[in-house]
């Protein structure tokens, strides 16, 4: 594999190649389920369901109030610009069609 010294060192730090520069087989990391899997056919109790939902919602990275306001303004401004563009194009096409088919 032809690569320069910096690339080889970087790939060694990342564990992609060995000290001799040969590719290393990727390691499989053991994945563990977030929740315990229920037996097939069994049902989750409503209290357990809502407890799990609450735990998941605590893990969510919620945006701050300032981020929410910024995103809202960006969406509204984009919406206004697109509405104006579509209005102008629609008006231009309508007038051109009326001009072309005028008797």
C-alpha positions in Angstrom: 0.0 0.0 0.0 1.6 3.3 -1.1 1.2 6.0 1.5 3.3 8.7 3.0 4.7 8.7 6.5 2.1 11.0 8.0 -0.8 8.9 6.6 0.8 5.7 7.9 1.2 7.1 11.4 -2.3 8.4 11.4 -3.7 5.1 10.3 -1.6 3.3 13.0 -3.0 5.6 15.7 -6.5 4.8 14.4 -5.8 1.1 14.5 -6.3 0.6 10.7 -2.7 -0.6 10.0 -0.1 -2.5 12.0 3.4 -1.3 12.7 4.6 -2.9 9.5 2.0 -1.0 7.4 -0.2 -4.0 6.6 -4.0 -3.6 7.1 -5.3 -4.9 10.3 -8.6 -6.8 10.5 -11.3 -4.5 11.9 -12.2 -5.2 15.5 -15.9 -5.8 16.2 -17.0 -4.0 19.3 -19.5 -5.8 21.4 -22.8 -4.1 21.2 -25.2 -4.3 24.1 -28.9 -3.6 24.0 -30.0 -0.4 25.6 -32.9 -2.2 27.3 -33.4 -5.8 28.1 -35.2 -7.6 25.3 -38.6 -9.0 26.4 -39.5 -12.5 25.5 -41.5 -12.8 22.3 -45.2 -12.5 22.9 -44.9 -10.7 26.2 -46.2 -7.2 26.6 -44.7 -4.2 28.3 -46.7 -2.7 31.1 -47.8 0.9 30.6 -45.9 2.1 33.6 -42.7 0.5 32.3 -43.3 2.0 28.9 -43.7 5.6 30.3 -40.7 5.1 32.6 -38.6 4.1 29.5 -39.9 7.1 27.5 -39.1 9.4 30.3 -35.6 8.0 30.6 -35.1 8.4 26.8 -36.3 12.0 26.9 -33.8 12.8 29.6 -31.0 11.7 27.2 -32.1 14.0 24.4 -29.9 17.1 23.7 -32.6 19.8 23.8 -31.8 23.1 22.0 -31.6 26.2 24.1 -34.2 28.9 23.9 -31.8 31.1 21.8 -31.1 28.3 19.4 -34.8 27.7 19.0 -35.5 31.4 18.3 -32.6 31.5 15.8 -33.8 28.4 13.9 -37.4 29.8 13.9 -36.2 33.1 12.4 -34.2 31.3 9.8 -37.2 29.2 8.8 -39.5 32.2 8.6 -37.1 34.3 6.5 -36.5 31.4 4.2 -40.2 30.8 3.9 -40.8 34.5 3.0 -38.0 34.5 0.4 -39.4 31.4 -1.3 -43.0 32.7 -1.2 -41.8 36.0 -2.9 -39.8 34.0 -5.5 -42.8 31.7 -6.3 -45.1 34.7 -6.5 -42.8 36.6 -8.9 -42.4 33.5 -11.1 -46.1 32.8 -11.1 -46.9 36.4 -12.0 -44.3 36.4 -14.8 -45.5 33.2 -16.3 -49.1 34.2 -16.1 -48.5 37.5 -17.9 -46.3 35.9 -20.5 -49.0 33.3 -21.2 -51.7 36.0 -21.5 -49.4 38.0 -23.8 -48.7 34.9 -26.0 -52.4 33.9 -26.4 -53.9 37.3 -26.6 -56.4 37.6 -29.5 
